[in-house]
Amino acid sequence: MLILRLLFILSALAIVLSGGMYLFTHNRRYLNLAWQIARFVMFAVLIFALLFVLERYVLIGWRSLA
């Protein structure tokens, strides 16, 4: 969970900085970077959530067999 929190903090900081750079320079490259970071974070959160759910179901299934 610590890795997930660190990912959230760093990605939020990167998105805010990219948005600020866009407002400062009006260069669309920074908006594209912020969108790419947001997509990566959404994908990573989906993977972590799927692993968490899988772990829950596997542990419940394992306990019912024992």
MMTF fields as JSON, N, C-alpha, C and O atoms, coordinates in Angstrom:
{
  "mmtfVersion": "1.0.0",
  "mmtfProducer": "UNKNOWN",
  "numBonds": 263,
  "numAtoms": 264,
  "numGroups": 66,
  "numChains": 1,
  "numModels": 1,
  "chainsPerModel": [1],
  "groupsPerChain": [66],
  "chainIdList": ["A"],
  "bondAtomList": [4, 2, 8, 6, 12, 10, 16, 14, 20, 18, 24, 22, 28, 26, 32, 30, 36, 34, 40, 38, 44, 42, 48, 46, 52, 50, 56, 54, 60, 58, 64, 62, 68, 66, 72, 70, 76, 74, 80, 78, 84, 82, 88, 86, 92, 90, 96, 94, 100, 98, 104, 102, 108, 106, 112, 110, 116, 114, 120, 118, 124, 122, 128, 126, 132, 130, 136, 134, 140, 138, 144, 142, 148, 146, 152, 150, 156, 154, 160, 158, 164, 162, 168, 166, 172, 170, 176, 174, 180, 178, 184, 182, 188, 186, 192, 190, 196, 194, 200, 198, 204, 202, 208, 206, 212, 210, 216, 214, 220, 218, 224, 222, 228, 226, 232, 230, 236, 234, 240, 238, 244, 242, 248, 246, 252, 250, 256, 254, 260, 258],
  "bondOrderList": [1, 1, 1, 1, 1, 1, 1, 1, 1, 1, 1, 1, 1, 1, 1, 1, 1, 1, 1, 1, 1, 1, 1, 1, 1, 1, 1, 1, 1, 1, 1, 1, 1, 1, 1, 1, 1, 1, 1, 1, 1, 1, 1, 1, 1, 1, 1, 1, 1, 1, 1, 1, 1, 1, 1, 1, 1, 1, 1, 1, 1, 1, 1, 1, 1],
  "groupList": [{"groupName": "MET", "atomNameList": ["N", "CA", "C", "O"], "elementList": ["N", "C", "C", "O"], "formalChargeList": [0, 0, 0, 0], "bondAtomList": [1, 0, 2, 1, 3, 2], "bondOrderList": [1, 1, 2], "singleLetterCode": "M", "chemCompType": "L-PEPTIDE LINKING"}, {"groupName": "LEU", "atomNameList": ["N", "CA", "C", "O"], "elementList": ["N", "C", "C", "O"], "formalChargeList": [0, 0, 0, 0], "bondAtomList": [1, 0, 2, 1, 3, 2], "bondOrderList": [1, 1, 2], "singleLetterCode": "L", "chemCompType": "L-PEPTIDE LINKING"}, {"groupName": "ILE", "atomNameList": ["N", "CA", "C", "O"], "elementList": ["N", "C", "C", "O"], "formalChargeList": [0, 0, 0, 0], "bondAtomList": [1, 0, 2, 1, 3, 2], "bondOrderList": [1, 1, 2], "singleLetterCode": "I", "chemCompType": "L-PEPTIDE LINKING"}, {"groupName": "ARG", "atomNameList": ["N", "CA", "C", "O"], "elementList": ["N", "C", "C", "O"], "formalChargeList": [0, 0, 0, 0], "bondAtomList": [1, 0, 2, 1, 3, 2], "bondOrderList": [1, 1, 2], "singleLetterCode": "R", "chemCompType": "L-PEPTIDE LINKING"}, {"groupName": "PHE", "atomNameList": ["N", "CA", "C", "O"], "elementList": ["N", "C", "C", "O"], "formalChargeList": [0, 0, 0, 0], "bondAtomList": [1, 0, 2, 1, 3, 2], "bondOrderList": [1, 1, 2], "singleLetterCode": "F", "chemCompType": "L-PEPTIDE LINKING"}, {"groupName": "SER", "atomNameList": ["N", "CA", "C", "O"], "elementList": ["N", "C", "C", "O"], "formalChargeList": [0, 0, 0, 0], "bondAtomList": [1, 0, 2, 1, 3, 2], "bondOrderList": [1, 1, 2], "singleLetterCode": "S", "chemCompType": "L-PEPTIDE LINKING"}, {"groupName": "ALA", "atomNameList": ["N", "CA", "C", "O"], "elementList": ["N", "C", "C", "O"], "formalChargeList": [0, 0, 0, 0], "bondAtomList": [1, 0, 2, 1, 3, 2], "bondOrderList": [1, 1, 2], "singleLetterCode": "A", "chemCompType": "L-PEPTIDE LINKING"}, {"groupName": "VAL", "atomNameList": ["N", "CA", "C", "O"], "elementList": ["N", "C", "C", "O"], "formalChargeList": [0, 0, 0, 0], "bondAtomList": [1, 0, 2, 1, 3, 2], "bondOrderList": [1, 1, 2], "singleLetterCode": "V", "chemCompType": "L-PEPTIDE LINKING"}, {"groupName": "GLY", "atomNameList": ["N", "CA", "C", "O"], "elementList": ["N", "C", "C", "O"], "formalChargeList": [0, 0, 0, 0], "bondAtomList": [1, 0, 2, 1, 3, 2], "bondOrderList": [1, 1, 2], "singleLetterCode": "G", "chemCompType": "PEPTIDE LINKING"}, {"groupName": "TYR", "atomNameList": ["N", "CA", "C", "O"], "elementList": ["N", "C", "C", "O"], "formalChargeList": [0, 0, 0, 0], "bondAtomList": [1, 0, 2, 1, 3, 2], "bondOrderList": [1, 1, 2], "singleLetterCode": "Y", "chemCompType": "L-PEPTIDE LINKING"}, {"groupName": "THR", "atomNameList": ["N", "CA", "C", "O"], "elementList": ["N", "C", "C", "O"], "formalChargeList": [0, 0, 0, 0], "bondAtomList": [1, 0, 2, 1, 3, 2], "bondOrderList": [1, 1, 2], "singleLetterCode": "T", "chemCompType": "L-PEPTIDE LINKING"}, {"groupName": "HIS", "atomNameList": ["N", "CA", "C", "O"], "elementList": ["N", "C", "C", "O"], "formalChargeList": [0, 0, 0, 0], "bondAtomList": [1, 0, 2, 1, 3, 2], "bondOrderList": [1, 1, 2], "singleLetterCode": "H", "chemCompType": "L-PEPTIDE LINKING"}, {"groupName": "ASN", "atomNameList": ["N", "CA", "C", "O"], "elementList": ["N", "C", "C", "O"], "formalChargeList": [0, 0, 0, 0], "bondAtomList": [1, 0, 2, 1, 3, 2], "bondOrderList": [1, 1, 2], "singleLetterCode": "N", "chemCompType": "L-PEPTIDE LINKING"}, {"groupName": "TRP", "atomNameList": ["N", "CA", "C", "O"], "elementList": ["N", "C", "C", "O"], "formalChargeList": [0, 0, 0, 0], "bondAtomList": [1, 0, 2, 1, 3, 2], "bondOrderList": [1, 1, 2], "singleLetterCode": "W", "chemCompType": "L-PEPTIDE LINKING"}, {"groupName": "GLN", "atomNameList": ["N", "CA", "C", "O"], "elementList": ["N", "C", "C", "O"], "formalChargeList": [0, 0, 0, 0], "bondAtomList": [1, 0, 2, 1, 3, 2], "bondOrderList": [1, 1, 2], "singleLetterCode": "Q", "chemCompType": "L-PEPTIDE LINKING"}, {"groupName": "GLU", "atomNameList": ["N", "CA", "C", "O"], "elementList": ["N", "C", "C", "O"], "formalChargeList": [0, 0, 0, 0], "bondAtomList": [1, 0, 2, 1, 3, 2], "bondOrderList": [1, 1, 2], "singleLetterCode": "E", "chemCompType": "L-PEPTIDE LINKING"}],
  "groupTypeList": [0, 1, 2, 1, 3, 1, 1, 4, 2, 1, 5, 6, 1, 6, 2, 7, 1, 5, 8, 8, 0, 9, 1, 4, 10, 11, 12, 3, 3, 9, 1, 12, 1, 6, 13, 14, 2, 6, 3, 4, 7, 0, 4, 6, 7, 1, 2, 4, 6, 1, 1, 4, 7, 1, 15, 3, 9, 7, 1, 2, 8, 13, 3, 5, 1, 6],
  "groupIdList": [1, 2, 3, 4, 5, 6, 7, 8, 9, 10, 11, 12, 13, 14, 15, 16, 17, 18, 19, 20, 21, 22, 23, 24, 25, 26, 27, 28, 29, 30, 31, 32, 33, 34, 35, 36, 37, 38, 39, 40, 41, 42, 43, 44, 45, 46, 47, 48, 49, 50, 51, 52, 53, 54, 55, 56, 57, 58, 59, 60, 61, 62, 63, 64, 65, 66],
  "secStructList": [7, 2, 2, 2, 2, 2, 2, 2, 2, 2, 2, 2, 2, 2, 2, 2, 2, 2, 2, 2, 2, 2, 2, 2, 2, 7, 7, 2, 2, 2, 2, 2, 2, 2, 2, 2, 2, 2, 2, 2, 2, 2, 2, 2, 2, 2, 2, 2, 2, 2, 2, 2, 2, 2, 2, 2, 2, 2, 2, 2, 2, 2, 2, 2, 2, 7],
  "xCoordList": [0.822, 0.0, 0.863, 0.456, 2.041, 2.932, 3.334, 3.438, 3.556, 3.919, 2.762, 2.976, 1.546, 0.377, 0.203, -0.119, 0.411, 0.329, 1.404, 1.138, 2.614, 3.7, 3.4, 3.688, 2.825, 2.423, 1.389, 1.48, 0.404, -0.613, -0.014, -0.335, 0.842, 1.424, 2.295, 2.184, 3.156, 4.04, 3.279, 3.611, 2.261, 1.498, 0.66, 0.543, 0.078, -0.683, 0.233, -0.143, 1.417, 2.376, 2.773, 2.865, 3.006, 3.388, 2.249, 2.492, 1.005, -0.134, -0.321, -0.577, -0.192, -0.329, 0.787, 0.537, 2.005, 3.109, 2.944, 3.252, 2.466, 2.232, 1.135, 1.246, 0.071, -0.987, -0.493, -0.867, 0.341, 0.92, 1.834, 1.83, 2.607, 3.477, 2.662, 3.047, 1.524, 0.66, 0.11, 0.09, -0.33, -0.852, 0.227, -0.057, 1.447, 2.552, 3.016, 3.309, 3.089, 3.658, 2.636, 2.935, 1.434, 0.395, 0.879, 0.486, 1.732, 2.237, 1.411, 1.359, 0.77, -0.11, 0.638, 0.024, 1.943, 2.746, 2.56, 2.551, 2.415, 2.261, 0.885, 0.77, -0.146, -1.45, -1.43, -2.029, -0.742, -0.61, 0.149, -0.2, 1.176, 1.927, 1.048, 1.091, 0.258, -0.641, -1.66, -1.959, -2.19, -3.158, -2.505, -3.113, -1.276, -0.577, -0.309, -0.439, 0.061, 0.293, -1.009, -1.014, -2.108, -3.407, -3.834, -4.349, -3.623, -3.969, -3.124, -3.636, -1.826, -0.952, -1.395, -1.415, -1.749, -2.176, -3.482, -3.638, -4.414, -5.671, -5.413, -6.032, -4.514, -4.168, -3.499, -3.822, -2.575, -1.883, -2.856, -2.761, -3.785, -4.778, -5.68, -6.041, -6.042, -6.857, -6.119, -6.721, -4.845, -4.045, -3.958, -4.149, -3.669, -3.597, -4.933, -4.969, -6.033, -7.357, -7.663, -8.195, -7.336, -7.566, -6.732, -7.212, -5.491, -4.657, -5.193, -5.144, -5.7, -6.26, -7.503, -7.654, -8.389, -9.597, -9.223, -9.794, -8.285, -7.842, -7.264, -7.528, -6.475, -5.905, -7.003, -6.922, -8.023, -9.122, -9.844, -10.099, -10.17, -10.904, -10.05, -10.562, -8.774, -7.899, -7.755, -7.79, -7.594, -7.478, -8.764, -8.717, -9.91, -11.186, -11.354, -11.786, -11.018, -11.106, -10.146, -10.487, -8.955, -7.966, -8.418, -8.241, -8.993, -9.447, -10.632, -10.783, -11.455, -12.602, -12.17, -12.873, -11.035, -10.54, -9.869, -9.876, -9.298, -8.566, -9.454, -8.965],
  "yCoordList": [-1.191, 0.0, 1.25, 2.298, 1.135, 2.287, 2.678, 3.861, 1.682, 1.957, 2.643, 3.556, 2.205, 2.814, 4.265, 5.124, 4.538, 5.923, 6.793, 7.927, 6.264, 7.008, 7.28, 8.366, 6.302, 6.485, 7.597, 8.43, 7.61, 8.658, 10.036, 10.983, 10.15, 11.452, 11.971, 13.131, 11.11, 11.541, 11.852, 12.799, 11.053, 11.302, 12.568, 13.331, 12.799, 14.042, 15.254, 16.261, 15.158, 16.247, 16.476, 17.621, 15.404, 15.527, 16.107, 16.907, 15.716, 16.249, 17.726, 18.513, 18.107, 19.524, 20.352, 21.443, 19.84, 20.574, 20.678, 21.714, 19.622, 19.671, 20.67, 21.42, 20.68, 21.668, 23.082, 23.989, 23.272, 24.598, 25.029, 26.193, 24.101, 24.437, 24.766, 25.626, 24.074, 24.409, 25.829, 26.599, 26.167, 27.518, 28.574, 29.69, 28.224, 29.176, 29.332, 30.446, 28.225, 28.272, 28.122, 28.455, 27.628, 27.332, 26.334, 26.393, 25.428, 24.369, 23.106, 22.625, 22.572, 21.413, 20.151, 19.187, 20.158, 19.004, 18.671, 17.501, 19.699, 19.479, 18.889, 18.087, 19.28, 18.658, 17.193, 16.348, 16.896, 15.497, 14.675, 13.524, 15.261, 14.569, 14.308, 13.22, 15.294, 15.105, 14.003, 13.192, 13.964, 12.925, 11.55, 10.579, 11.45, 10.168, 9.682, 8.492, 10.591, 10.218, 9.741, 8.742, 10.435, 10.057, 8.683, 7.87, 8.42, 7.097, 5.999, 4.925, 6.261, 5.275, 4.987, 3.833, 6.035, 5.843, 5.058, 4.176, 5.361, 4.609, 3.132, 2.254, 2.862, 1.488, 0.784, -0.366, 1.464, 0.869, 0.601, -0.434, 1.514, 1.303, 0.129, -0.655, -0.002, -1.141, -2.457, -3.422, -2.509, -3.715, -4.031, -5.18, -3.014, -3.241, -3.716, -4.61, -3.136, -3.537, -4.973, -5.743, -5.336, -6.714, -7.708, -8.784, -7.347, -8.228, -8.344, -9.422, -7.261, -7.281, -8.168, -8.974, -8.021, -8.848, -10.316, -11.199, -10.575, -11.948, -12.56, -13.719, -11.772, -12.274, -12.612, -13.629, -11.773, -12.02, -13.319, -14.145, -13.494, -14.697, -15.954, -17.017, -15.848, -17.014, -17.398, -18.583, -16.414, -16.745, -17.336, -18.265, -16.813, -17.364, -18.79, -19.674, -19.014, -20.354, -21.312, -22.477, -20.856, -21.716, -22.102, -23.249, -21.168, -21.456, -22.426, -23.234, -22.341, -23.259, -24.688, -25.635, -24.859, -26.193, -26.849, -28.072, -26.027, -26.589, -27.008, -27.492],
  "zCoordList": [0.0, 0.0, 0.0, -0.504, 0.561, 0.578, -0.848, -1.17, -1.684, -3.072, -3.794, -4.593, -3.514, -4.144, -3.711, -4.531, -2.437, -1.95, -2.577, -2.977, -2.662, -3.285, -4.756, -5.259, -5.444, -6.838, -6.97, -7.872, -6.071, -6.101, -5.871, -6.588, -4.888, -4.555, -5.693, -6.089, -6.215, -7.298, -8.58, -9.292, -8.869, -10.086, -9.956, -10.914, -8.785, -8.589, -8.715, -9.316, -8.159, -8.282, -9.739, -10.184, -10.479, -11.888, -12.716, -13.62, -12.424, -13.174, -12.885, -13.797, -11.619, -11.258, -11.892, -12.403, -11.86, -12.477, -13.993, -14.581, -14.618, -16.063, -16.4, -17.37, -15.595, -15.806, -15.607, -16.351, -14.61, -14.383, -15.518, -15.918, -16.028, -17.161, -18.403, -19.196, -18.571, -19.7, -19.545, -20.506, -18.349, -18.13, -18.319, -18.754, -17.994, -18.115, -19.561, -19.995, -20.316, -21.666, -22.782, -23.929, -22.481, -23.484, -24.531, -25.696, -24.097, -24.97, -24.709, -23.577, -25.741, -25.594, -25.167, -24.71, -25.315, -24.93, -23.444, -23.063, -22.616, -21.185, -20.844, -19.918, -21.58, -21.377, -21.783, -21.117, -22.873, -23.297, -22.256, -21.997, -21.666, -20.625, -19.404, -18.829, -19.01, -17.865, -18.159, -17.282, -19.368, -19.73, -19.737, -19.289, -20.239, -20.242, -18.822, -18.537, -17.939, -16.545, -15.914, -15.195, -16.171, -15.608, -16.117, -15.35, -17.406, -17.94, -17.316, -17.001, -17.132, -16.506, -15.077, -14.65, -14.339, -12.951, -12.902, -12.058, -13.787, -13.816, -14.126, -13.525, -15.049, -15.386, -14.204, -13.905, -13.536, -12.388, -11.246, -10.587, -11.005, -9.947, -10.295, -9.416, -11.543, -11.963, -11.728, -11.258, -12.041, -11.825, -10.335, -9.936, -9.5, -8.057, -7.513, -6.667, -7.98, -7.5, -7.906, -7.106, -9.128, -9.561, -8.756, -8.397, -8.478, -7.66, -6.244, -5.652, -5.697, -4.356, -4.303, -3.385, -5.283, -5.329, -5.541, -4.902, -6.419, -6.655, -5.386, -5.067, -4.669, -3.422, -2.421, -1.733, -2.335, -1.412, -1.754, -0.877, -3.021, -3.415, -3.296, -2.942, -3.581, -3.461, -1.996, -1.665, -1.108, 0.313, 0.871, 1.678, 0.454, 0.916, 0.397, 1.136, -0.86, -1.432, -0.774, -0.568, -0.438, 0.194, 1.599, 2.01, 2.333, 3.693, 3.686, 4.602, 2.669, 2.634, 2.31, 2.664, 1.647, 1.335, 2.545, 2.685, 3.404, 4.558, 5.693, 6.714]
}
